[in-house]
């Protein structure tokens, strides 16, 4: 029967954290039902192609090689090995319906209510602080809401296109959050 304790988790955590750190990933380690060690990836620089489209995926640890490629496959393979640790075993026999494993390993990319955040590497700062859009020269776009509110239509369209192409999960989350805020505001008025 599969069993993993808090003591087992504490013993496996340093190696798991080394793999996360090596690939620049952030995640949490937990135990589910005293039988599964779970790593939930919150953010990182690896883009996972195999997703449900909502920034959340439960990785099938038995098919990492066939569902992922490149850096994502290398990372998930190393992470799974660290989660198993040196004492992991699997003496299961599906033919006789006998399952005996030290513990199960589950990897989640994001959560159902909080999607995985893809961090893109920051580009080196350019000394010239102006950008040409058509015939118009605009100052670089700040991250504040006030700067977005001050943009003209052309600037705002470019900002939105850039956000959707570079940060699709963030754009989707912002759109949902803005929609809910507008609905709440409308309910308060009426």
C-alpha positions as CSV (number, residue, x, y, z in Angstrom):
1,X,0.0,0.0,0.0
2,X,1.3,3.4,-1.0
3,X,2.2,5.7,1.9
4,X,4.1,9.0,2.2
5,X,4.6,10.9,5.4
6,X,5.6,14.4,6.3
7,X,9.0,13.0,7.3
8,X,9.3,11.4,3.8
9,X,8.4,14.7,2.3
10,X,11.0,16.5,4.3
11,X,13.6,14.0,3.2
12,X,12.7,14.4,-0.5
13,X,12.2,18.2,-0.5
14,X,15.9,19.2,-0.8
15,X,16.4,17.3,-4.1
16,X,13.1,18.5,-5.4
17,X,14.0,22.1,-4.6
18,X,17.4,21.6,-6.4
19,X,15.6,20.6,-9.6
20,X,13.2,23.5,-9.3
21,X,16.0,25.9,-8.8
22,X,18.1,24.4,-11.6
23,X,15.3,25.2,-14.1
24,X,14.2,28.5,-12.5
25,X,10.8,27.1,-11.5
26,X,8.7,27.9,-8.4
27,X,6.4,25.3,-6.9
28,X,5.0,23.8,-3.8
29,X,5.3,20.3,-2.3
30,X,2.4,18.7,-0.5
31,X,1.0,15.3,0.4
32,X,-2.5,14.1,-0.7
33,X,-4.3,11.3,1.1
34,X,-1.1,10.1,2.7
35,X,-0.3,8.2,-0.5
36,X,0.7,10.8,-3.1
37,X,3.6,13.3,-3.1
38,X,2.4,16.3,-5.1
39,X,4.4,19.1,-6.7
40,X,2.4,22.0,-8.0
41,X,4.3,24.3,-10.4
42,X,3.3,27.9,-9.8
43,X,5.6,29.8,-12.2
44,X,8.7,29.5,-14.3
45,X,10.4,30.1,-17.6
46,X,9.4,26.7,-19.2
47,X,6.5,26.8,-21.6
48,X,4.5,23.6,-21.4
49,X,2.9,22.9,-24.7
50,X,0.7,20.1,-23.4
51,X,-2.1,22.0,-21.6
52,X,-5.9,22.2,-21.4
53,X,-5.6,25.8,-22.5
54,X,-6.5,27.3,-19.1
55,X,-3.0,27.3,-17.5
56,X,-3.7,24.2,-15.5
57,X,-2.5,20.6,-16.3
58,X,-2.2,17.4,-14.4
59,X,0.9,15.8,-15.8
60,X,0.6,12.1,-16.6
61,X,3.9,11.0,-15.1
62,X,3.8,7.7,-17.0
63,X,3.8,9.5,-20.4
64,X,6.2,12.4,-19.9
65,X,8.4,11.3,-22.8
66,X,5.5,11.1,-25.3
67,X,3.6,14.3,-24.2
68,X,6.5,16.7,-23.6
69,X,9.7,17.6,-25.4
70,X,12.9,19.6,-25.0
71,X,13.4,21.5,-21.8
72,X,9.9,20.7,-20.5
73,X,10.5,16.9,-20.8
74,X,14.0,17.1,-19.3
75,X,12.7,19.2,-16.3
76,X,9.7,16.9,-15.7
77,X,11.9,13.8,-15.9
78,X,14.4,15.1,-13.4
79,X,11.6,16.4,-11.1
80,X,9.9,13.0,-11.1
81,X,13.2,11.2,-10.3
82,X,13.7,13.6,-7.4
83,X,10.1,13.0,-6.2
84,X,10.7,9.3,-6.2
85,X,14.0,9.4,-4.3
86,X,16.4,6.6,-3.7
87,X,13.9,4.4,-1.6
88,X,11.1,4.5,-4.2
89,X,9.8,1.1,-5.4
90,X,7.0,-0.3,-7.5
91,X,6.2,-4.0,-6.9
92,X,2.8,-3.8,-8.6
93,X,1.4,-6.5,-10.9
94,X,-1.5,-5.3,-12.9
95,X,-2.2,-8.8,-14.3
96,X,-3.2,-10.0,-10.8
97,X,-4.7,-6.7,-9.7
98,X,-1.9,-6.2,-7.1
99,X,-0.7,-2.7,-6.5
100,X,2.2,-2.1,-4.2
101,X,4.2,1.1,-4.6
102,X,6.2,3.1,-2.0
103,X,4.2,6.3,-2.9
104,X,2.6,7.9,-5.9
105,X,3.9,11.1,-7.6
106,X,1.7,13.8,-9.0
107,X,2.8,16.9,-10.8
108,X,0.4,19.8,-11.5
109,X,1.2,22.7,-13.7
110,X,-0.8,25.5,-12.0
111,X,-3.9,24.9,-10.0
112,X,-7.6,24.8,-11.1
113,X,-8.1,28.2,-9.6
114,X,-4.6,29.7,-10.1
115,X,-3.0,29.1,-13.5
116,X,0.7,28.5,-14.1
117,X,2.4,31.8,-14.8
118,X,5.0,31.7,-17.6
119,X,7.8,34.1,-16.8
120,X,9.5,35.5,-19.9
121,X,13.1,36.5,-19.6
122,X,13.6,40.2,-19.2
123,X,15.3,41.9,-22.2
124,X,18.2,44.2,-21.6
125,X,17.2,47.8,-21.1
126,X,17.7,50.0,-24.2
127,X,19.2,53.4,-23.6
128,X,16.9,55.1,-26.0
129,X,13.5,55.3,-24.3
130,X,11.4,55.9,-27.4
131,X,9.6,53.5,-29.7
132,X,8.2,54.1,-33.2
133,X,4.6,53.1,-33.9
134,X,3.7,54.0,-37.4
135,X,4.7,57.7,-37.7
136,X,4.1,58.3,-34.1
137,X,6.8,58.2,-31.3
138,X,5.6,57.1,-27.9
139,X,7.3,56.8,-24.5
140,X,7.8,53.2,-23.2
141,X,4.7,51.8,-21.6
142,X,4.7,51.8,-17.8
143,X,3.1,49.0,-15.8
144,X,0.7,51.4,-14.0
145,X,-3.0,51.7,-14.8
146,X,-2.6,55.4,-15.2
147,X,-0.1,55.0,-18.0
148,X,-2.5,52.6,-19.8
149,X,-5.4,55.1,-19.3
150,X,-3.3,57.9,-20.9
151,X,-2.6,55.9,-24.1
152,X,-4.2,56.7,-27.4
153,X,-6.1,54.0,-29.4
154,X,-3.1,53.0,-31.4
155,X,-0.9,52.6,-28.4
156,X,-3.5,50.7,-26.4
157,X,-4.1,48.3,-29.4
158,X,-0.3,47.6,-29.5
159,X,-0.1,47.1,-25.8
160,X,-3.0,44.6,-25.9
161,X,-1.5,42.7,-28.8
162,X,1.9,42.5,-27.1
163,X,0.3,41.3,-23.8
164,X,-1.7,38.6,-25.5
165,X,1.2,37.3,-27.5
166,X,3.8,37.5,-24.7
167,X,1.7,36.7,-21.6
168,X,-1.5,34.8,-22.8
169,X,-2.3,33.5,-19.3
170,X,-1.9,36.9,-17.7
171,X,-4.1,38.5,-20.5
172,X,-6.8,35.8,-19.9
173,X,-6.7,36.3,-16.1
174,X,-6.9,40.1,-16.4
175,X,-9.8,39.9,-18.8
176,X,-11.7,37.6,-16.3
177,X,-10.8,39.8,-13.3
178,X,-11.9,43.0,-15.2
179,X,-15.2,41.4,-16.2
180,X,-16.0,40.3,-12.7
181,X,-15.1,43.8,-11.3
182,X,-17.3,45.5,-13.8
183,X,-20.2,43.1,-13.0
184,X,-19.7,43.8,-9.2
185,X,-19.6,47.6,-9.9
186,X,-22.8,47.3,-12.0
187,X,-24.6,45.3,-9.2
188,X,-23.7,48.0,-6.6
189,X,-25.1,50.7,-8.8
190,X,-28.4,49.0,-9.3
